[in-house]
Amino acid sequence: MSALSEGWVDLSVPISPRLPVWPEDPPLRNARTANIHQGDPANVTELRMSAHCGTHVDAPLHFIPGARAVDALDLRALLGPARVLHLDDAPEVRARSLQEAAPKRGERLLLRTRNSEGPWWEQPFKEDFIGLSLDAARVLAEAGVACVGVDYLSVAGFHADGAAVHRTLLEAGVVVIEGLALAALPREAREVELLCLPLRLVGADGSPVRALARPLPEGAR
């Protein structure tokens, strides 16, 4: 991840053709449509990619017909103090683990799992990544958290009922951030200041984001 000043850490994965994508999604393509070396006055790159490529935000419209698009999200859910939960030893994020963490209404949570043990964005797509169980999603929805961020391409496991997990969160107003590079944070980080901004894509069901975090002293939130 890129180096930043004043303690900020880049939690966004590099966007390149080698980035793994969800199996049903189109592959990422970028092409130089104008090239200075070929006599053009400027370099121009054309991008073709899913709105759910790399580090991105899901809008409610992603799974709920007629719901809010990404340009209508309340950005306050993506800006401010966040808590990092370390769930490294679980085969999936389970309800009990989240209940023990006692999530609070309006809280921002980043879930660091064993997905963060290596640079997953440099490897082929893997089906055995760690995601939330449906019961875990219900815990967050009932708690009324503002957002949840996860360290792979989906908040739900590949073999889970992904639609049900997403709808449970999105219908409750929980903003979902997927594809975070949480390994970039110091291992001891438990509380951070989060800055995560989607593009203002009118009518879109998601958007790539640039996500940054700055570790805070414990109890500073």
Steps between C-alpha positions, in 0.01 A plus 500: 500500500615855442693699760318791663593765752362571847424137578249437221499151348362412156248216529421490126633220282681584174270502198665303220407219257651244740248586773265207574133565428179324595453203263186641332644852466674624185881510518662836554641651183690820446615618161695802384274665242737790439877483533758776492759257363270435205459868418195586710509825702424316828473157656141383558399173670165327457384285793251214487417346835219398731390752761587224750863462398779524757430713807142619461172591668168323447193721473160365611403487131750215455249254651181699559296614196420870509725566800760776532779516246859572594471873425229526768697335782544694823877549497506548876487121528838485327677783681611498862616271779490125436579192704718219364392152610760223469328175406800313366423147619142458380397307185224757461389809689242362741231665705662411831825678412313818416274476805810479718629818334176677603448716188333834565245699303669730250837327538735429209658155508791359299527119517853368465507126428754255367421640155755765599785253548632573150448731201183335371475764226809350334359145495226320305148514640454257788169347603601427860529861614350600836162674497206564732240240585138609471467502879807725525345741251186506714705595807639805319163593354326479837777701664454776243865541406572768239735295285695178486821451305643161401831379363388315187272561203174413676354542846347152462696181447505348152288201602270699732163650409663818377177669401348447846812625679516812283128575528506459878769766526385735225133499603613604850695794357843347558745624237722216377867551407662203327853422386694689767874443541482485879845339523637848429396606851741442788421169666427673830251748350160468664355845444547713189369806326341388173476694175326309220348683202310343209472665162182697439366254243138593437268201522780248560473202737857538624824686449874458535635695798827637629502393863742644755537445873708655775559306822370673813606455861269254676205680653540802272180440306 
